[in-house]
Amino acid sequence: MIGVHAVRTMLLSEAADIEVLTYFAFIPVRYSVPEAFALPDGIGPQAWTFVTYALLHANWLHLGVNLVWLLAFGTPVARRFGNWRFAVFCAVTAAAGALAHLVTHPDGLMPLVGASAAVSGAMAAAVRFAFAPGAALSPDRSRHADHQPAGSLIENFRDGRVLVFVGAWVALNLLFGLGVSMPGVDDAEVAWQAHIGGFVAGLLLFALFDPVPRRRIA
């Protein structure tokens, strides 16, 4: 993501960067009336922009904020899943965020950019195992904290710590929905629906990617 943004800001002209956005940002109107805005159509851009938008950012601060959160929550998930599972998981949660944005903005013209939906998915995945016995946020953290068996989704939501984390995250995104801006994107609308789409996908799809056998309750 750093390399992509460096090329856009340091090497490309403004016109070339706009063309990059038309090909790789997620623009909902592409799926309704692309010819009205001279957007590239066809199966290629309609398919890959569900994921490629996550590699683009509004500015360096926007990128930095996402990288900090990805470092914090993506690191334990990547250790647990392994490289390929983690890469596919990020792509799937990014696509879920784009789909949520499309459903709520079917005729939207503003490009959706940023890795926030994938980061939200990583946050959701992390919370599925971070409070498990022996995991990173448990009182008895073990040497293999990121590989402790996770409980089921129902068991997770019986844990008050998980409820507090998810409740705080939802409340933050509701603030975005009310118009509170994120650092680095003060002049743009925060796509909080995409955040929720990525987070929900991360919660629900975690077990499909998790290589660690589920914890059994005696």
ZIDAPE-V804257 format. One record per pair of residues at least 4 apart in sequence whose C-alpha atoms are under 6 Angstrom apart, sorted by the first residue. I is the first residue (numbers start at 1). J is the second residue. Records with the same first field share a line. If there is no record, write none. Layout:
I->J / J
//
This chain:
1->55
6->10
7->11
8->12 / 17
12->16 / 17
20->24
21->25
23->45
24->49 / 52 / 53
25->49 / 53 / 111 / 112 / 113
26->49 / 53 / 111 / 112
27->109 / 111
28->102 / 106 / 107 / 108
29->33 / 107 / 108 / 109
30->34
34->39
43->47
45->49
48->52
49->53
50->95 / 98
51->91 / 94 / 95
53->113
54->113 / 114 / 115
56->113 / 114
57->63 / 113 / 114
61->184
62->184
66->70
67->71
70->74 / 119
71->75
73->122 / 123
74->78 / 122
76->146
77->81 / 126
78->82 / 86
80->146 / 147
81->85 / 86 / 210
82->86
85->89
90->94 / 118
93->118 / 121 / 198 / 201
94->117 / 118
96->197 / 198
97->117 / 194 / 197 / 198
98->194
100->193 / 194 / 197
101->105 / 193 / 194
102->106
116->120
117->194 / 195 / 198
118->198
120->195 / 198 / 199
121->198 / 199 / 202
124->199 / 202 / 203
125->202 / 203 / 206
126->130
129->150
130->135 / 136 / 137
131->135 / 137 / 138
133->138
134->138 / 140 / 141 / 142 / 145
135->141 / 145 / 148
136->141 / 145
141->145
149->212 / 213 / 214 / 215
150->214 / 215
151->155 / 214 / 215
163->167
173->192
175->180
176->180
181->186
196->200
201->205
202->206
//
